[in-house]
Amino acid sequence: MQLELRHLEAVRAIAEAGSLGRAAMRLGVSQPALSAQLRRIEQVTGGELFVRSRIGVEPTPLGEFVLSVACRVLGEMDALTAGTRATAPHPVLRIGCLLLVLVDRLIEPLEEELPGHEIDLTTEHSATTLTRMLGAGKYDAILYGEVGDHEVPLPDGVAARTLVPKEPACVRMSAAHPLAGRQEIDLADLAGETWTTLTDDGDGGPEAMTDACRRAGFTPTLRYRIADRRMRWDLITAGRAVSMCQPTSPQVEGTVLRPLTGDPLTERIRLAWNRSAVTEQRARLLYRAAARAYLDSIPDDTFYRAWWDARPELHPVTD
């Protein structure tokens, strides 16, 4: 076997993620498949590239060498890709997104704001992956969230604009939950709950949630990290966990969405784009399309509609 770019990408992903499980999630493969691939790579390189530690996996001296070469080679390939796209007359507009609710409504305003453009829209589970791929030229623009005080680091050559500076986190729970009948819920009343969250989203969500719970007087039991939205909803419907959610999250049969008293946890939504691939004019149109998608996702006759309408300073500009 000869080393290929996909092998170098696997080595880099493992090093960046710090564990085979998280790396497999980012690469879209199973952990056993990635472990088998790593063993084949190590047979070619002649030794172990990673060793287990109490915090995950760490590269060996041989792994450090292979990783440095991999990053250099992959960086040159990324530069080649970005350069050829910059000179192409009509490149596809490639947009990467976290699993934000507005993504479900993004296609129609994109078609209207950017008529004639071919759109490649991909969702990711990690803001870290999004920003790395943006910097590498594999995405032209990304939509992502930042929870609490967390700021997602952006690569060089990237511009960013805040779409929604603040939205309150809510809690989704089973409709049969003892607190489901309340109009709003004090975070301290959830001290005994088991929580589920997304897997390695990189937006600071789990850390910010833990901090908010500690301020409310308890440490949350975060037992389930599940990327698949349907699986998370089924878990909540069954009463096995509760979860923080965006206030624009859709209704899900068997669950309820409730605001938290005093908004102890908030999120920002941002748009970032690669200046070498997206002009200022196209960036404005992208922003407007995303703003329209967000506004369309706010349901009427809910607590969030009233919360949002009372805060016009947070509203994105769409004209």
Secondary structure as the mmCIF struct_conf table of DSSP 4:
data_model
#
loop_
_struct_conf.conf_type_id
_struct_conf.id
_struct_conf.beg_label_comp_id
_struct_conf.beg_label_asym_id
_struct_conf.beg_label_seq_id
_struct_conf.end_label_comp_id
_struct_conf.end_label_asym_id
_struct_conf.end_label_seq_id
HELX_RH_AL_P HELX_RH_AL_P1 LEU A 5 ALA A 17
BEND BEND1 GLY A 18 SER A 19
HELX_RH_AL_P HELX_RH_AL_P2 LEU A 20 LEU A 27
TURN_TY1_P TURN_TY1_P1 GLY A 28 GLY A 28
BEND BEND2 VAL A 29 VAL A 29
HELX_RH_AL_P HELX_RH_AL_P3 GLN A 31 THR A 45
TURN_TY1_P TURN_TY1_P2 GLY A 46 GLY A 46
BEND BEND3 GLY A 47 GLY A 47
BEND BEND4 LEU A 49 LEU A 49
STRN STRN1 PHE A 50 SER A 53
TURN_TY1_P TURN_TY1_P3 ARG A 54 ILE A 55
STRN STRN2 GLY A 56 PRO A 59
HELX_RH_AL_P HELX_RH_AL_P4 PRO A 61 THR A 87
BEND BEND5 PRO A 89 HIS A 90
STRN STRN3 LEU A 93 CYS A 97
BEND BEND6 LEU A 99 LEU A 99
HELX_RH_3T_P HELX_RH_3T_P1 VAL A 101 ARG A 105
HELX_RH_AL_P HELX_RH_AL_P5 ILE A 107 GLU A 113
BEND BEND7 LEU A 114 LEU A 114
TURN_TY1_P TURN_TY1_P4 PRO A 115 GLY A 116
STRN STRN4 ILE A 119 THR A 123
BEND BEND8 HIS A 125 HIS A 125
HELX_RH_AL_P HELX_RH_AL_P6 ALA A 127 GLY A 135
TURN_TY1_P TURN_TY1_P5 ALA A 136 GLY A 137
BEND BEND9 LYS A 138 LYS A 138
BEND BEND10 ASP A 140 ASP A 140
STRN STRN5 ALA A 141 VAL A 147
TURN_TY1_P TURN_TY1_P6 GLY A 148 ASP A 149
TURN_TY1_P TURN_TY1_P7 ASP A 156 GLY A 157
STRN STRN6 VAL A 158 PRO A 168
STRN STRN7 CYS A 170 SER A 174
TURN_TY1_P TURN_TY1_P8 ALA A 175 ALA A 176
BEND BEND11 HIS A 177 HIS A 177
TURN_TY1_P TURN_TY1_P9 PRO A 178 GLY A 181
BEND BEND12 ARG A 182 GLU A 184
STRN STRN8 ILE A 185 ILE A 185
HELX_RH_3T_P HELX_RH_3T_P2 LEU A 187 LEU A 190
TURN_TY1_P TURN_TY1_P10 ALA A 191 GLY A 192
STRN STRN9 THR A 194 THR A 197
BEND BEND13 THR A 199 ASP A 200
BEND BEND14 GLY A 202 GLY A 204
HELX_RH_AL_P HELX_RH_AL_P7 GLY A 205 ARG A 215
TURN_TY1_P TURN_TY1_P11 ALA A 216 GLY A 217
STRN STRN10 THR A 221 ARG A 225
HELX_RH_AL_P HELX_RH_AL_P8 ARG A 229 THR A 237
TURN_TY1_P TURN_TY1_P12 ALA A 238 GLY A 239
BEND BEND15 ARG A 240 ARG A 240
STRN STRN11 VAL A 242 VAL A 242
STRN STRN12 SER A 243 CYS A 245
TURN_TY1_P TURN_TY1_P13 PRO A 247 THR A 248
HELX_LH_PP_P HELX_LH_PP_P1 SER A 249 GLN A 251
TURN_TY1_P TURN_TY1_P14 GLU A 253 GLY A 254
STRN STRN13 THR A 255 PRO A 259
STRN STRN14 LEU A 260 LEU A 260
TURN_TY1_P TURN_TY1_P15 THR A 261 GLY A 262
STRN STRN15 THR A 266 ASN A 274
TURN_TY1_P TURN_TY1_P16 ARG A 275 ALA A 277
BEND BEND16 VAL A 278 VAL A 278
HELX_RH_AL_P HELX_RH_AL_P9 GLU A 280 ASP A 296
TURN_TY1_P TURN_TY1_P17 SER A 297 SER A 297
BEND BEND17 ILE A 298 ILE A 298
BEND BEND18 ASP A 300 THR A 302
HELX_RH_AL_P HELX_RH_AL_P10 PHE A 303 ASP A 309
TURN_TY1_P TURN_TY1_P18 ALA A 310 ALA A 310
HELX_RH_3T_P HELX_RH_3T_P3 PRO A 312 LEU A 314
HELX_LH_PP_P HELX_LH_PP_P2 HIS A 315 VAL A 317
#
